[in-house]
Amino acid sequence: MLLKLTDALVYGLLGLDPQKTRSQALHFFVYDSVKILLLLFSMILVIGVLRTYLPQAKIKKWMSQRGGLGNFFAALFGAVTPFCSCSSIPIFFGFLEAGIPLGISLSFLITSPLINEYLVVLMLGFFGWKITALYVASGLLIGTFSGVILGRMRLERHLVRDFISTGKELGDGAVFQSFRERLQFGWDESCSITRKIWGWILLGVGVGAVIHNYVPQEAIQSIVGRMGIFSVPVAVILGVPMYGSCAGIVPIAVVLFQKGMPLGTALAFMMAVAALSLPEAIMLRRAMKLQLIAIFFGVTSLAIIVTGYIFNFLQHILV
């Protein structure tokens, strides 16, 4: 239905020639933008309602558990929060002030921008359920095990004094009296998030449309071929300094993959852009000394690189 409407708009109403490259690029842009925004709004609405059933006091109790369970619950909580790397930081600060161990708090900080509802929606639409499911599982593993490793390194001495755990209790947040109030919360959150990231979506789809229709596949394959086995770490190194929403980077990653870039390399680039950024490092300086920020970025980058190689190895099975 949506495809027919896009055809009618681009090739019918606007009268563009479907054989022209610029017409195909515009068609790609309109179709993917509308599809993503509709899916995005619907899924955030549903998940926003579900999140109203998660009391924060219990979340703190779950995340305070030892033996890796706390890290897993923190990563899981991060996966259902719709934040980018910078937006996750205030909650991370709140966890530290509430007495949640540093390693467990870092599990949340890693996973929150790496997995969220709109990223899952985008990946389902572009990559299919198998790649999306493995991506979500790998994101949870990255957050869990990176947090465990960082926690066992006993890095609390590198926290700024004001953010050493004080044990302040997390509040229970809003109290919902009816399903209508929960639905209103989901609607408001869906509207708020969509307003914040629609520009990133259009930008990402626009770049994807240009790459898809104007960049020859041979050029992408040539660049990747020159990097060889080092394509994954190079992609991560290029992605870390950048800042962007997953909503903007997923369409670019999928087009790079379609043009011949290995799956793991494209996903590693996307993970690096989503989970780590220079603005995030600047904001974390408020709570962390430079040594801790460097260790945090290093461990997370290494985990993303390993994940990228795993996806490359499994590409023939997943695709």
Legacy VTK file of the C-alpha trace (Angstrom):
# vtk DataFile Version 3.0
C-alpha trace
ASCII
DATASET POLYDATA
POINTS 319 float
0.000 0.000 0.000
2.707 2.459 1.038
4.808 1.488 -1.986
1.894 2.188 -4.334
1.261 5.560 -2.703
4.952 6.448 -3.076
4.865 5.415 -6.739
1.776 7.571 -7.269
3.411 10.575 -5.586
6.874 10.432 -7.163
6.126 9.018 -10.594
2.510 10.117 -10.918
1.842 13.426 -9.175
5.386 14.786 -9.603
5.692 13.225 -13.053
9.306 12.092 -12.603
10.877 9.513 -14.885
11.309 6.203 -12.980
14.385 5.446 -15.090
16.270 8.508 -13.837
18.688 8.082 -10.937
17.472 11.180 -9.116
13.866 9.959 -9.376
14.840 6.605 -7.877
16.748 8.381 -5.104
13.689 10.522 -4.259
11.462 7.425 -4.300
13.871 5.655 -1.924
13.879 8.684 0.379
10.099 9.153 0.531
9.228 5.468 0.912
11.806 4.666 3.597
11.220 7.886 5.559
7.469 7.383 5.832
7.811 3.661 6.593
10.358 4.261 9.350
8.440 7.113 10.977
5.176 5.134 11.060
6.825 2.049 12.524
8.800 4.146 14.949
5.825 6.031 16.361
3.761 2.863 16.766
6.457 0.841 18.507
7.479 3.606 20.909
3.818 4.030 21.865
3.477 0.323 22.682
6.773 0.048 24.560
6.120 3.325 26.390
2.939 1.833 27.817
4.780 -1.334 28.833
7.471 0.696 30.599
4.892 2.213 32.953
4.692 -1.177 34.658
8.380 -1.064 35.713
8.731 0.382 39.267
12.144 2.028 39.723
12.602 0.808 43.313
12.450 -2.797 42.098
14.732 -1.968 39.190
17.341 -0.698 41.653
16.995 -3.911 43.689
17.462 -6.072 40.603
20.457 -4.062 39.402
22.183 -4.188 42.789
22.586 -7.967 42.590
26.064 -9.413 42.360
27.579 -12.158 40.224
26.770 -10.558 36.883
22.984 -10.635 37.386
22.950 -6.949 38.281
24.903 -6.170 35.114
22.435 -8.154 33.028
19.411 -6.401 34.546
21.107 -3.026 34.060
21.809 -3.879 30.418
18.228 -5.090 30.002
16.887 -1.865 31.501
19.150 0.085 29.157
17.716 -1.827 26.211
14.166 -0.606 26.923
15.110 3.042 27.471
14.930 5.160 24.290
18.094 7.214 24.764
21.187 8.125 22.779
24.656 8.026 24.360
24.384 11.559 25.762
20.770 11.259 26.941
21.664 8.167 28.999
24.217 10.034 31.096
21.828 11.797 33.537
20.309 8.415 34.453
23.817 6.964 34.809
24.667 9.788 37.227
21.483 9.005 39.159
22.510 5.356 39.470
25.889 6.341 40.921
24.261 8.680 43.430
21.774 5.937 44.378
24.589 3.592 45.369
24.464 1.216 42.393
27.987 -0.180 41.772
30.038 1.475 39.029
30.353 -1.643 36.847
26.591 -2.225 36.896
25.900 1.441 36.135
28.289 1.212 33.176
26.382 -1.815 31.845
23.349 0.458 31.575
25.364 3.286 30.005
26.750 0.959 27.329
23.512 -0.796 26.395
21.078 2.116 26.557
22.203 3.801 23.313
23.190 0.473 21.726
19.705 -1.054 21.894
16.367 0.735 21.999
12.916 0.327 20.564
13.347 2.536 17.531
16.650 0.881 16.599
14.967 -2.543 16.776
12.128 -1.280 14.576
14.582 0.087 12.017
16.669 -3.079 11.979
13.617 -5.302 11.603
12.572 -3.260 8.595
16.013 -3.229 6.983
17.855 -6.373 8.106
15.132 -8.845 9.067
14.465 -10.681 12.330
17.517 -12.989 12.413
20.113 -10.222 12.237
18.049 -8.017 14.552
17.702 -10.766 17.183
21.425 -11.498 17.110
22.213 -7.783 17.281
20.026 -7.353 20.378
21.594 -10.430 22.011
25.100 -9.208 21.230
24.278 -5.730 22.552
23.102 -7.208 25.844
26.250 -9.334 26.046
28.483 -6.333 25.317
26.800 -4.312 28.057
26.765 -7.166 30.566
30.301 -8.466 30.175
31.917 -5.061 29.643
30.270 -3.907 32.866
31.446 -7.028 34.688
35.028 -6.504 33.494
34.998 -2.798 34.372
33.473 -3.560 37.765
36.149 -6.098 38.648
38.854 -3.578 37.793
37.725 -1.560 40.857
37.843 1.792 39.103
35.840 3.749 41.677
38.979 5.682 42.595
38.725 7.365 39.191
35.280 8.812 39.922
35.003 12.494 40.703
34.344 12.909 44.433
30.821 14.306 43.979
29.739 11.136 42.187
31.023 8.517 44.597
28.009 6.405 45.597
25.925 8.022 48.315
23.122 5.493 48.583
20.374 7.990 47.758
17.139 6.115 47.002
15.676 6.132 43.516
12.105 7.332 43.414
9.202 5.282 42.079
8.392 7.985 39.537
4.877 8.616 38.269
1.943 6.620 39.611
-0.610 5.572 37.009
-4.212 5.108 38.128
-5.639 3.730 34.907
-4.704 2.241 31.568
-5.766 5.496 29.939
-3.030 7.320 31.865
-0.492 4.682 30.815
-1.630 5.059 27.206
-1.285 8.830 27.493
2.252 8.380 28.823
3.125 6.153 25.857
1.562 8.641 23.432
3.445 11.581 24.959
6.731 9.675 24.912
6.183 8.574 21.324
5.451 12.165 20.246
8.430 13.499 22.216
10.945 11.000 20.858
9.668 11.241 17.291
9.997 15.050 17.419
13.561 14.731 18.668
14.819 12.221 16.101
12.764 12.755 12.934
15.489 15.001 11.595
18.095 12.309 12.178
15.886 9.827 10.352
15.487 12.070 7.326
19.205 12.844 7.316
20.146 9.175 7.559
17.691 8.071 4.891
18.831 10.947 2.689
22.475 9.918 2.934
21.420 6.322 2.385
19.460 7.299 -0.725
22.500 9.077 -2.177
24.811 6.145 -1.450
22.244 3.630 -2.709
21.667 5.351 -6.035
24.887 7.251 -6.796
27.804 5.329 -5.258
28.843 2.325 -7.379
28.954 -0.984 -5.552
32.459 -1.562 -6.897
33.711 1.554 -5.081
32.503 0.302 -1.682
33.932 -3.157 -2.285
37.250 -1.627 -3.332
37.521 0.446 -0.134
36.639 -2.529 2.072
39.011 -4.745 0.137
41.924 -2.407 0.858
41.228 -2.532 4.597
41.066 -6.323 4.554
40.976 -7.964 7.966
41.326 -4.543 9.629
37.994 -3.287 8.255
36.183 -3.805 11.580
38.593 -1.882 13.865
38.933 0.867 11.239
35.133 1.183 11.126
35.019 1.443 14.933
37.820 4.030 15.019
35.954 6.111 12.438
32.655 5.728 14.289
33.767 6.619 17.840
34.435 10.365 17.249
31.091 10.790 15.507
27.842 11.620 17.275
24.469 10.649 15.913
21.243 8.857 16.603
20.793 5.219 15.647
17.763 6.438 13.727
20.134 8.274 11.420
22.934 5.736 11.217
20.917 2.534 10.589
19.846 3.517 7.043
23.467 4.374 6.230
24.721 1.074 7.655
22.208 -0.973 5.683
23.063 0.768 2.412
26.791 0.238 3.011
26.008 -3.440 3.585
23.924 -3.610 0.414
26.814 -2.043 -1.502
29.229 -4.772 -0.438
30.528 -3.843 3.018
30.636 -6.928 5.283
27.722 -7.131 7.704
29.869 -7.074 10.848
31.877 -4.084 9.614
28.721 -2.072 8.898
27.172 -2.996 12.268
30.411 -2.275 14.156
30.458 1.213 12.634
26.828 1.708 13.676
27.520 0.451 17.216
30.515 2.744 17.627
28.554 5.811 16.510
25.616 4.902 18.785
27.429 3.810 21.952
30.479 6.102 22.038
30.990 9.725 21.039
33.108 12.762 21.858
30.120 14.687 23.308
29.505 11.715 25.608
33.136 11.761 26.775
32.888 15.488 27.508
29.712 14.984 29.565
31.211 12.023 31.438
34.141 14.220 32.486
31.766 15.655 35.075
31.749 12.309 36.907
34.876 10.492 35.706
38.563 11.181 35.551
40.220 10.880 32.156
41.728 7.471 33.014
38.299 5.962 33.618
36.833 7.492 30.457
39.726 6.055 28.414
39.308 2.599 29.972
35.530 2.693 29.450
35.894 3.659 25.783
38.678 1.114 25.252
36.829 -1.868 26.728
33.590 -0.986 24.934
35.382 -0.482 21.596
37.142 -3.838 21.950
33.806 -5.560 22.650
32.271 -3.937 19.556
35.230 -5.013 17.401
34.912 -8.631 18.574
31.180 -8.513 17.848
31.839 -7.149 14.366
34.163 -10.040 13.560
31.552 -12.517 14.839
28.900 -11.007 12.559
31.298 -11.162 9.608
31.994 -14.824 10.354
28.258 -15.628 10.567
27.222 -13.487 7.608
26.701 -16.445 5.234
24.307 -17.991 7.763
22.364 -14.825 8.593
21.879 -13.455 5.099
LINES 1 320
319 0 1 2 3 4 5 6 7 8 9 10 11 12 13 14 15 16 17 18 19 20 21 22 23 24 25 26 27 28 29 30 31 32 33 34 35 36 37 38 39 40 41 42 43 44 45 46 47 48 49 50 51 52 53 54 55 56 57 58 59 60 61 62 63 64 65 66 67 68 69 70 71 72 73 74 75 76 77 78 79 80 81 82 83 84 85 86 87 88 89 90 91 92 93 94 95 96 97 98 99 100 101 102 103 104 105 106 107 108 109 110 111 112 113 114 115 116 117 118 119 120 121 122 123 124 125 126 127 128 129 130 131 132 133 134 135 136 137 138 139 140 141 142 143 144 145 146 147 148 149 150 151 152 153 154 155 156 157 158 159 160 161 162 163 164 165 166 167 168 169 170 171 172 173 174 175 176 177 178 179 180 181 182 183 184 185 186 187 188 189 190 191 192 193 194 195 196 197 198 199 200 201 202 203 204 205 206 207 208 209 210 211 212 213 214 215 216 217 218 219 220 221 222 223 224 225 226 227 228 229 230 231 232 233 234 235 236 237 238 239 240 241 242 243 244 245 246 247 248 249 250 251 252 253 254 255 256 257 258 259 260 261 262 263 264 265 266 267 268 269 270 271 272 273 274 275 276 277 278 279 280 281 282 283 284 285 286 287 288 289 290 291 292 293 294 295 296 297 298 299 300 301 302 303 304 305 306 307 308 309 310 311 312 313 314 315 316 317 318
